Amino acid sequence: MSPYCNSLYVDADMLAMQPLGGLWHVLDRAPVGLVRDRLPLVSLCDHVAHEEKVFTLDAVGGDATHFNSGLILWRSEQATDSLFDHWHQQWCRFARQDQLALVRAIFSSEIQVETLPNSYNLSPRDARGQEVYFLHRWGGTVERGIFRRFAAARLPAVVADAQKRLEVFKHLLISGAGCHSG
């Protein structure tokens, strides 16, 4: 899966807010580290397709932990390779909810998972007054500008630089510069 001994996957819609600190030490205790979802139990997942939720409830039970797949920390070994294989197989059943497929894969592979603090995967609406390592723009936070305002308040130089680069990119797209025919 990864050519490295330890790996960290982070969704593209997440913003690193500070150094990771002791995150890597989690892998001394378990081969996988995940953060609970805002809806921490499978039974609370009412935003998913009914058929897949019922299937998942039958497979793992309503009290099974619902992990968010936006941040995955893992140690390369046979158990984690097996987990990722199980996850792919489970996802192929419905091809809809990656997180429910992950819950089923964890359950079927019986891998040990270390639950990471929520500070490694917080939405802007949950982040006020909290220590935040990664900010995750869930839901409508992009459309309403919440994510950008939150990021700008914490990392103004980074956001300003990104906005300048975006304007240059937009100009190139509109002008057709950089387009090649062939």
N, C-alpha and C positions, 0 to 999 in steps of 0.2 A: 504494500500500500504506500509506504513512504520509505525513501532511502535513508532516513535518519533514525537514530535510536529513540528519540522523543520528538513528537510533532504536535503542532497546534493548528487546528483549522478555525478560522474566524470568518463568518459571513461578510460579504462585501458591504453590507449596510451597517457595519459596526465601526465604532470610532474608539481607538485606544486613547484613554484619558491620562494614564500614568504608567510608569514602569511596572512590569508584571510581578515584581517582588518574588515571593516564594512559591509562585504557581508551579514551577517545575518539580518542586519537592513532593507534590501530591503523588507523583508517579513512583515515589518510594513506598507508598501505601497501597496503591491499586494501579492496574494497567490502563484505566480510563478515568477521566474526570469530566463531569458534565454539571451544568447548572439546571436546577428545577425550572420548569416553565412557570409563567405567571399563573397558569391553571395547573397546580402541582399534582393533581390526581387525574388519571384517565377518565374517571367518572364525571369530572367537571368539564370535559371537552365537548361543549355543545356547538362549537363552530365548525365541526368536521362533518363529513358525510355520514349519515346515520348507519348505513350498512357497514362501513369500516369501523365505526365506533362500537357497534354491537359485536362484531367479530373480535375486536381487540379486547373488549370487556370479557367475552367468553374465554379468550386465550389467557389473559393475565389477571383478570379481576379488577374491580373498580378502585381498589386502594393502591394499585400499582403506581409508582412514581412516573409522572409525565415530564420527561426531560426536554429542554429546548436544544435543538440541534445547531443553533447559531454559533456555538463555541464548543469544540471537541478537543480535549487534550488526551493524547494516548502515547503509550510506550509500544514500540514495535516488537511484537512477539506473536506466536501462533494464536493465542487467545484473541488478540485484537484483530488479526487477519480474519479469523473465524467470525468475529462479531460483524465486521464490515461485509463479509460474504452473506451472513444471515440477514443483515439489514437490507442488502440489495434484493435478496430473495423475497423478503417480506414486503418491500416496496412494490415489487412486481405484481403482487396479488391484487392491488387496487390502483397503483400508480397515482395516488392522490396525496396522502399525508405522510411526509417523510418522518415526522416525529412519532406518529403512532406505529409506523413500521419499525422505528428505532426501539420503542418500548417492547414490541413483540420480539425483536432480535435480542435485546438484552435478556429478556425472560427465557427465551429458548436456548441461548448460549450459556446462560448461568455465569456470565463474567462478573467479576467484582467491579463495581463502579463507585468511585469516590464522588460524593455530592459536593460541588464547589460552592462557595458563597455566592449569593446573588450579585455581589458587586462586580463579578466577571461577566455579567450579561444583564444589564438594566436598561429599561426603556426610559426615555426622557421624563415621562410622567411619574415614574417611580424613583427617580434619581435625586430629587431635591433633598438636600441635607444628608445624603448617603455618600459613603466612600465609593467611588466608581473607578473600576479598571477598564471596562469596556461598556460603551453606550450603544445600545441596539435600537435602531429606529423601527419599532414595530408599528403595525397598523397605519393609521392616517397621519402619523407625525410628520411625514415628508410633505404631503399635500397641504397641510395647515401651517407649515413652516416651523413647527415646534423643534424639530431636530436641528435645523440650521441655527435657530436662535440659541438653543442650548449649547451647541458646539461653538458658536461665535463667542458666547460669554466665557467659555472655558479655554478655548484655543483660538483667539482672534486672528493671530498672524497666519495660522494654518488655513483658516476659513477664507481670509482675504486672498491669500495666494491661490487657493483652489478656485475662487470666483474669477480672478484675473485669467487663470488658465482656461476656464470654461468659456469666458468671453472670446478669447483668442480662437479657441476651437470652434465656437459658433460662427465667428466671422469667416473662418476657413471653409466651413460647411456651406454657408450662405453664398460666398463668392465662388465656390467651386474649386478653389485653389487646392492643390494636392490631389485632385481626382485624376486618375489615369484611365484612358480608354485602351482597350486592347483585348 
